[in-house]
Amino acid sequence: MFTGIVEETGRVIACREKRGGFVLSLEASKVLEDLKIGDSLSVNGVCLTVTSLKGIRQVDADVMPETLRNTNLTDLRPGDPVNLERALTPSTRMGGHFVTGHVDGTGVLLQKREEGNAVVMSFSISPGVGYYLVKKGSVAVDGISLTVAEEGEGYFEVSLVPHTLAQTTLGKMNSGDRVNLEGDLLGKYVAKYMGQLKEESPEETGKENPRGGISMQWLQEKGFY
């Protein structure tokens, strides 16, 4: 579990193919201070497991085919910057939101424009991801905890302060660049639960609720609006 507050930007050293996946080698400094083999590391918002530590500046992680299919890690090349964050601890300040590192899909940077002291970025979204996005809700973009400023059919916008642009890879992005997207964890559970309620609604089953849940009709009948 992560917070989406990027600790540092590292650099890709190499991407080596390995049995249908590949080994990602990264150069870093701060995140390596207490990192151990087997620990989780967020790389552009993707939760990876540390498989090797070499010297004081290099960390390796295996990337499996499932991860390659659902993220932008296949776009990485030696020299590219990446957002890095260690897994949170009970004493970590929760400056962002709960980020699992389990990417829901990818998006593409459509445009960016200046607005006062901020930069507004617009991203397209792959099918299904938009279901978990709400205005003023949280979203992780390449592992960065951000607030959705606007959202619409097939896109959303975020407004970024100078600090975020300077401390993450977002400041170097150009239109057409692909990013990893992860919706808010709470939103996923709510969406799943509400979907089950719809599938098992009283109208279809003839029961008030077969699993003891709460439907919209039940709430309205009890005086809740």
Secondary structure as UniProt FT lines:
FT   STRAND          8..18
FT   TURN            19..20
FT   STRAND          21..27
FT   HELIX           30..32
FT   TURN            37..38
FT   STRAND          40..43
FT   TURN            44..45
FT   STRAND          46..54
FT   TURN            55..57
FT   STRAND          58..63
FT   HELIX           65..70
FT   HELIX           73..75
FT   TURN            78..79
FT   STRAND          81..86
FT   TURN            90..91
FT   STRAND          105..115
FT   TURN            116..117
FT   STRAND          118..125
FT   TURN            127..128
FT   HELIX           129..132
FT   TURN            135..136
FT   STRAND          138..141
FT   TURN            142..143
FT   STRAND          144..152
FT   TURN            153..154
FT   STRAND          155..160
FT   HELIX           162..167
FT   HELIX           169..172
FT   TURN            175..176
FT   STRAND          178..183
FT   HELIX           185..199
FT   HELIX           202..205
FT   TURN            210..211
FT   HELIX           216..221
FT   TURN            222..223
//
